[in-house]
Amino acid sequence: MDQAIHPVKWNEETVKRIWDFYGESPYYRSQYFTNHSGHRMLRVINRIVDIKATIVDYGCGPGFLLKHLESYNAWQKYIGIDSSTQSLKQIKK
């Protein structure tokens, strides 16, 4: 079956919808960089930078990096911001 290719019209709504989809899908949730590698990234950052400020994860998705930050004593203040309703629901769980 031959399907026509059409350009995606990216706007606030399509971006929100795709991240809602990724946040709900078990496969895509496992593919988030911060899910599988966030702890490694924080370990390296913690060795080279002495950060005692509030960390803001802008576009935090379902909160994988926030979960890793929770286990570090180095960063005691952190916040996640995201436009995806589904991702924010995951964080609240």
DRENTORKOL-3810 file (N, C-alpha, C; in nm, 4 decimals):
REM DRENTORKOL-3810
@n.u->0.0844; n.v->-0.1174; n.w->0.0000; ca.u->0.0000; ca.v->0.0000; ca.w->0.0000; c.u->0.0893; c.v->0.1242; c.w->0.0000
@n.u->0.0666; n.v->0.2099; n.w->-0.0936; ca.u->0.1466; ca.v->0.3311; ca.w->-0.1073; c.u->0.0818; c.v->0.4442; c.w->-0.0281
@n.u->0.1562; n.v->0.4964; n.w->0.0677; ca.u->0.1017; ca.v->0.6046; ca.w->0.1492; c.u->0.1691; c.v->0.7354; c.w->0.1125
@n.u->0.0904; n.v->0.8395; n.w->0.1082; ca.u->0.1442; ca.v->0.9716; ca.w->0.0766; c.u->0.2189; c.v->1.0271; c.w->0.1978
@n.u->0.3290; n.v->1.0911; n.w->0.1698; ca.u->0.4056; ca.v->1.1558; ca.w->0.2756; c.u->0.3587; c.v->1.2997; c.w->0.2857
@n.u->0.3330; n.v->1.3417; n.w->0.4072; ca.u->0.2900; ca.v->1.4803; ca.w->0.4259; c.u->0.3743; c.v->1.5451; c.w->0.5365
@n.u->0.4043; n.v->1.6698; n.w->0.5222; ca.u->0.4840; ca.v->1.7370; ca.w->0.6256; c.u->0.4015; c.v->1.7555; c.w->0.7533
@n.u->0.4681; n.v->1.7416; n.w->0.8645; ca.u->0.4014; ca.v->1.7627; ca.w->0.9931; c.u->0.4009; c.v->1.9123; c.w->1.0213
@n.u->0.2881; n.v->1.9625; n.w->1.0618; ca.u->0.2776; ca.v->2.1038; ca.w->1.0992; c.u->0.3016; c.v->2.1135; c.w->1.2496
@n.u->0.4261; n.v->2.1490; n.w->1.2873; ca.u->0.4621; ca.v->2.1563; ca.w->1.4279; c.u->0.4101; c.v->2.2850; c.w->1.4885
@n.u->0.3354; n.v->2.2685; n.w->1.5932; ca.u->0.2873; ca.v->2.3825; ca.w->1.6713; c.u->0.2758; c.v->2.3346; c.w->1.8162
@n.u->0.2299; n.v->2.4206; n.w->1.9020; ca.u->0.2219; ca.v->2.3857; ca.w->2.0444; c.u->0.1393; c.v->2.2598; c.w->2.0688
@n.u->0.0296; n.v->2.2455; n.w->1.9965; ca.u->-0.0587; ca.v->2.1303; ca.w->2.0158; c.u->0.0046; c.v->2.0001; c.w->1.9666
@n.u->0.0691; n.v->1.9994; n.w->1.8495; ca.u->0.1298; ca.v->1.8754; ca.w->1.8006; c.u->0.2479; c.v->1.8341; c.w->1.8872
@n.u->0.3238; n.v->1.9290; n.w->1.9369; ca.u->0.4350; ca.v->1.8963; ca.w->2.0273; c.u->0.3806; c.v->1.8343; c.w->2.1553
@n.u->0.2762; n.v->1.8943; n.w->2.2110; ca.u->0.2139; ca.v->1.8417; ca.w->2.3335; c.u->0.1614; c.v->1.7000; c.w->2.3093
@n.u->0.0957; n.v->1.6772; n.w->2.1960; ca.u->0.0386; ca.v->1.5456; ca.w->2.1668; c.u->0.1456; c.v->1.4376; c.w->2.1514
@n.u->0.2565; n.v->1.4720; n.w->2.0857; ca.u->0.3599; ca.v->1.3686; ca.w->2.0679; c.u->0.4248; c.v->1.3336; c.w->2.2009
@n.u->0.4476; n.v->1.4334; n.w->2.2877; ca.u->0.5079; ca.v->1.4031; ca.w->2.4185; c.u->0.4092; c.v->1.3314; c.w->2.5094
@n.u->0.2785; n.v->1.3594; n.w->2.4957; ca.u->0.1784; ca.v->1.2814; ca.w->2.5691; c.u->0.1857; c.v->1.1351; c.w->2.5260
@n.u->0.1977; n.v->1.1118; n.w->2.3950; ca.u->0.2078; ca.v->0.9764; ca.w->2.3427; c.u->0.3323; c.v->0.9063; c.w->2.3961
@n.u->0.4472; n.v->0.9729; n.w->2.3880; ca.u->0.5713; ca.v->0.9133; ca.w->2.4386; c.u->0.5622; c.v->0.8838; c.w->2.5880
@n.u->0.5001; n.v->0.9740; n.w->2.6633; ca.u->0.4885; ca.v->0.9553; ca.w->2.8076; c.u->0.3985; c.v->0.8403; c.w->2.8471
@n.u->0.3015; n.v->0.8066; n.w->2.7625; ca.u->0.2082; ca.v->0.6975; ca.w->2.7923; c.u->0.2583; c.v->0.5616; c.w->2.7443
@n.u->0.3443; n.v->0.5596; n.w->2.6446; ca.u->0.3884; ca.v->0.4353; ca.w->2.5826; c.u->0.5014; c.v->0.3706; c.w->2.6630
@n.u->0.4822; n.v->0.2459; n.w->2.7099; ca.u->0.5883; ca.v->0.1784; ca.w->2.7853; c.u->0.7192; c.v->0.1672; c.w->2.7064
@n.u->0.7106; n.v->0.1424; n.w->2.5753; ca.u->0.8328; ca.v->0.1329; ca.w->2.4956; c.u->0.9076; c.v->0.2657; c.w->2.4943
@n.u->0.8382; n.v->0.3723; n.w->2.4628; ca.u->0.9053; ca.v->0.5020; ca.w->2.4528; c.u->0.9529; c.v->0.5519; c.w->2.5884
@n.u->0.8812; n.v->0.5183; n.w->2.6936; ca.u->0.9257; ca.v->0.5586; ca.w->2.8280; c.u->1.0628; c.v->0.4979; c.w->2.8570
@n.u->1.0863; n.v->0.3765; n.w->2.8118; ca.u->1.2158; ca.v->0.3129; ca.w->2.8364; c.u->1.3272; c.v->0.3749; c.w->2.7524
@n.u->1.2920; n.v->0.4503; n.w->2.6502; ca.u->1.3904; ca.v->0.5091; ca.w->2.5608; c.u->1.4335; c.v->0.6505; c.w->2.6017
@n.u->1.3679; n.v->0.7099; n.w->2.6990; ca.u->1.4075; ca.v->0.8432; ca.w->2.7446; c.u->1.5526; c.v->0.8386; c.w->2.7923
@n.u->1.6333; n.v->0.9337; n.w->2.7463; ca.u->1.7744; ca.v->0.9396; ca.w->2.7855; c.u->1.7883; c.v->0.9465; c.w->2.9372
@n.u->1.7079; n.v->1.0294; n.w->3.0016; ca.u->1.7212; ca.v->1.0442; ca.w->3.1468; c.u->1.6759; c.v->0.9205; c.w->3.2216
@n.u->1.5962; n.v->0.8351; n.w->3.1595; ca.u->1.5548; ca.v->0.7107; ca.w->3.2239; c.u->1.6725; c.v->0.6138; c.w->3.2300
@n.u->1.7389; n.v->0.5928; n.w->3.1177; ca.u->1.8460; ca.v->0.4928; ca.w->3.1161; c.u->1.9845; c.v->0.5499; c.w->3.1466
@n.u->2.0044; n.v->0.6803; n.w->3.1374; ca.u->2.1394; ca.v->0.7345; ca.w->3.1581; c.u->2.1462; c.v->0.8563; c.w->3.2493
@n.u->2.0353; n.v->0.8997; n.w->3.3023; ca.u->2.0346; ca.v->1.0189; ca.w->3.3868; c.u->2.1265; c.v->1.0077; c.w->3.5067
@n.u->2.1310; n.v->0.8913; n.w->3.5699; ca.u->2.2170; ca.v->0.8736; ca.w->3.6870; c.u->2.3645; c.v->0.8853; c.w->3.6509
@n.u->2.4014; n.v->0.8369; n.w->3.5321; ca.u->2.5409; ca.v->0.8497; ca.w->3.4875; c.u->2.5773; c.v->0.9955; c.w->3.4618
@n.u->2.4875; n.v->1.0665; n.w->3.3973; ca.u->2.5093; ca.v->1.2075; ca.w->3.3683; c.u->2.5270; c.v->1.2873; c.w->3.4977
@n.u->2.4425; n.v->1.2632; n.w->3.5962; ca.u->2.4515; ca.v->1.3349; ca.w->3.7238; c.u->2.5794; c.v->1.3002; c.w->3.7991
@n.u->2.6231; n.v->1.1761; n.w->3.7893; ca.u->2.7477; ca.v->1.1357; ca.w->3.8552; c.u->2.8666; c.v->1.2153; c.w->3.8001
@n.u->2.8728; n.v->1.2303; n.w->3.6685; ca.u->2.9809; ca.v->1.3060; ca.w->3.6052; c.u->2.9700; c.v->1.4538; c.w->3.6424
@n.u->2.8519; n.v->1.5086; n.w->3.6323; ca.u->2.8323; ca.v->1.6509; ca.w->3.6651; c.u->2.8695; c.v->1.6766; c.w->3.8106
@n.u->2.8304; n.v->1.5880; n.w->3.8980; ca.u->2.8586; ca.v->1.6050; ca.w->4.0408; c.u->3.0089; c.v->1.6062; c.w->4.0694
@n.u->3.0875; n.v->1.5343; n.w->3.9892; ca.u->3.2324; ca.v->1.5312; ca.w->4.0076; c.u->3.3016; c.v->1.6587; c.w->3.9617
@n.u->3.2471; n.v->1.7241; n.w->3.8603; ca.u->3.3183; ca.v->1.8381; ca.w->3.8021; c.u->3.2584; c.v->1.9746; c.w->3.8365
@n.u->3.1357; n.v->1.9767; n.w->3.8860; ca.u->3.0699; ca.v->2.1041; ca.w->3.9163; c.u->3.0112; c.v->2.0986; c.w->4.0559
@n.u->3.0393; n.v->2.2000; n.w->4.1342; ca.u->2.9822; ca.v->2.2103; ca.w->4.2681; c.u->2.8576; c.v->2.2983; c.w->4.2603
@n.u->2.7448; n.v->2.2357; n.w->4.2375; ca.u->2.6201; ca.v->2.3102; ca.w->4.2211; c.u->2.5397; c.v->2.3029; c.w->4.3507
@n.u->2.5131; n.v->2.4173; n.w->4.4059; ca.u->2.4312; ca.v->2.4235; ca.w->4.5272; c.u->2.3078; c.v->2.5110; c.w->4.5028
@n.u->2.2649; n.v->2.5165; n.w->4.3813; ca.u->2.1511; ca.v->2.5997; ca.w->4.3437; c.u->2.0292; c.v->2.5110; c.w->4.3179
@n.u->1.9184; n.v->2.5743; n.w->4.2876; ca.u->1.7990; ca.v->2.5007; ca.w->4.2480; c.u->1.8153; c.v->2.4543; c.w->4.1043
@n.u->1.7900; n.v->2.3275; n.w->4.0790; ca.u->1.7994; ca.v->2.2698; ca.w->3.9453; c.u->1.6598; c.v->2.2710; c.w->3.8837
@n.u->1.6486; n.v->2.3202; n.w->3.7607; ca.u->1.5219; ca.v->2.3207; ca.w->3.6879; c.u->1.5361; c.v->2.2281; c.w->3.5674
@n.u->1.4526; n.v->2.1252; n.w->3.5639; ca.u->1.4494; ca.v->2.0340; ca.w->3.4493; c.u->1.3344; c.v->2.0799; c.w->3.3605
@n.u->1.3674; n.v->2.1623; n.w->3.2615; ca.u->1.2673; ca.v->2.2169; ca.w->3.1704; c.u->1.2428; c.v->2.1152; c.w->3.0603
@n.u->1.1194; n.v->2.0666; n.w->3.0502; ca.u->1.0891; ca.v->1.9573; ca.w->2.9587; c.u->1.1200; c.v->1.8249; c.w->3.0263
@n.u->1.0756; n.v->1.8123; n.w->3.1514; ca.u->1.1146; ca.v->1.6995; ca.w->3.2367; c.u->1.0501; c.v->1.5672; c.w->3.1990
@n.u->0.9514; n.v->1.5695; n.w->3.1093; ca.u->0.8852; ca.v->1.4437; ca.w->3.0727; c.u->0.8237; c.v->1.3792; c.w->3.1958
@n.u->0.8298; n.v->1.2473; n.w->3.2062; ca.u->0.7699; ca.v->1.1784; ca.w->3.3208; c.u->0.8515; c.v->1.1883; c.w->3.4495
@n.u->0.9606; n.v->1.2650; n.w->3.4482; ca.u->1.0330; ca.v->1.2913; ca.w->3.5723; c.u->1.1491; c.v->1.1983; c.w->3.6028
@n.u->1.2046; n.v->1.1338; n.w->3.5018; ca.u->1.3147; ca.v->1.0406; ca.w->3.5270; c.u->1.4359; c.v->1.1092; c.w->3.5890
@n.u->1.4731; n.v->1.2270; n.w->3.5373; ca.u->1.5879; ca.v->1.2975; ca.w->3.5939; c.u->1.5577; c.v->1.3433; c.w->3.7364
@n.u->1.4341; n.v->1.3832; n.w->3.7619; ca.u->1.3951; ca.v->1.4244; ca.w->3.8976; c.u->1.4119; c.v->1.3082; c.w->3.9950
@n.u->1.3782; n.v->1.1891; n.w->3.9499; ca.u->1.3938; ca.v->1.0699; ca.w->4.0341; c.u->1.5412; c.v->1.0467; c.w->4.0665
@n.u->1.6282; n.v->1.0653; n.w->3.9689; ca.u->1.7719; ca.v->1.0499; ca.w->3.9936; c.u->1.8227; c.v->1.1606; c.w->4.0871
@n.u->1.7748; n.v->1.2830; n.w->4.0688; ca.u->1.8160; ca.v->1.3935; ca.w->4.1559; c.u->1.7763; c.v->1.3668; c.w->4.3005
@n.u->1.6625; n.v->1.2999; n.w->4.3174; ca.u->1.6129; ca.v->1.2678; ca.w->4.4510; c.u->1.7130; c.v->1.1818; c.w->4.5287
@n.u->1.7886; n.v->1.0992; n.w->4.4570; ca.u->1.8827; ca.v->1.0094; ca.w->4.5242; c.u->2.0187; c.v->1.0736; c.w->4.5521
@n.u->2.0413; n.v->1.1941; n.w->4.5006; ca.u->2.1676; ca.v->1.2643; ca.w->4.5238; c.u->2.1528; c.v->1.3639; c.w->4.6382
@n.u->2.2525; n.v->1.3673; n.w->4.7251; ca.u->2.2517; ca.v->1.4655; ca.w->4.8323; c.u->2.3013; c.v->1.6019; c.w->4.7850
@n.u->2.3705; n.v->1.6049; n.w->4.6727; ca.u->2.4307; ca.v->1.7283; ca.w->4.6235; c.u->2.3253; c.v->1.8321; c.w->4.5852
@n.u->2.2142; n.v->1.7869; n.w->4.5300; ca.u->2.1095; ca.v->1.8793; ca.w->4.4862; c.u->1.9843; c.v->1.8567; c.w->4.5687
@n.u->1.9553; n.v->1.9517; n.w->4.6527; ca.u->1.8414; ca.v->1.9346; ca.w->4.7411; c.u->1.7182; c.v->2.0109; c.w->4.6941
@n.u->1.7376; n.v->2.1043; n.w->4.6004; ca.u->1.6234; ca.v->2.1777; ca.w->4.5451; c.u->1.6193; c.v->2.1544; c.w->4.3953
@n.u->1.5075; n.v->2.1018; n.w->4.3488; ca.u->1.4912; ca.v->2.0792; ca.w->4.2059; c.u->1.3437; c.v->2.0818; c.w->4.1713
@n.u->1.3163; n.v->2.1188; n.w->4.0474; ca.u->1.1784; ca.v->2.1305; ca.w->4.0009; c.u->1.1719; c.v->2.0846; c.w->3.8557
@n.u->1.0599; n.v->2.0259; n.w->3.8175; ca.u->1.0396; ca.v->1.9846; ca.w->3.6793; c.u->0.9258; c.v->2.0641; c.w->3.6171
@n.u->0.9441; n.v->2.1011; n.w->3.4918; ca.u->0.8431; ca.v->2.1755; ca.w->3.4169; c.u->0.8212; c.v->2.1034; c.w->3.2852
@n.u->0.6953; n.v->2.0830; n.w->3.2486; ca.u->0.6646; ca.v->2.0187; ca.w->3.1214; c.u->0.5272; c.v->2.0624; c.w->3.0737
@n.u->0.5061; n.v->2.0597; n.w->2.9420; ca.u->0.3767; ca.v->2.0974; ca.w->2.8854; c.u->0.2858; c.v->1.9770; c.w->2.8625
@n.u->0.3396; n.v->1.8568; n.w->2.8765; ca.u->0.2620; ca.v->1.7357; ca.w->2.8531; c.u->0.1802; c.v->1.6982; c.w->2.9766
@n.u->0.0510; n.v->1.6961; n.w->2.9600; ca.u->-0.0394; ca.v->1.6582; ca.w->3.0694; c.u->-0.0113; c.v->1.5160; c.w->3.1162
@n.u->0.0122; n.v->1.4241; n.w->3.0226; ca.u->0.0387; ca.v->1.2848; ca.w->3.0591; c.u->0.1680; c.v->1.2692; c.w->3.1360
@n.u->0.2696; n.v->1.3447; n.w->3.0956; ca.u->0.3968; ca.v->1.3387; ca.w->3.1688; c.u->0.3800; c.v->1.3904; c.w->3.3096
@n.u->0.3082; n.v->1.4976; n.w->3.3264; ca.u->0.2873; ca.v->1.5548; ca.w->3.4600; c.u->0.2059; c.v->1.4590; c.w->3.5484
@n.u->0.1135; n.v->1.3860; n.w->3.4880; ca.u->0.0383; ca.v->1.2846; ca.w->3.5633; c.u->0.1326; c.v->1.1752; c.w->3.6150
@n.u->0.2298; n.v->1.1373; n.w->3.5305; ca.u->0.3259; ca.v->1.0352; ca.w->3.5707; c.u->0.4107; c.v->1.0837; c.w->3.6908
@n.u->0.4488; n.v->1.2089; n.w->3.6869; ca.u->0.5297; ca.v->1.2644; ca.w->3.7975; c.u->0.4507; c.v->1.2628; c.w->3.9271
@n.u->0.3233; n.v->1.2965; n.w->3.9198; ca.u->0.2412; ca.v->1.3031; ca.w->4.0418; c.u->0.2192; c.v->1.1655; c.w->4.1039
@n.u->0.2322; n.v->1.0580; n.w->4.0232; ca.u->0.2180; ca.v->0.9223; ca.w->4.0769; c.u->0.3350; c.v->0.8956; c.w->4.1673
END
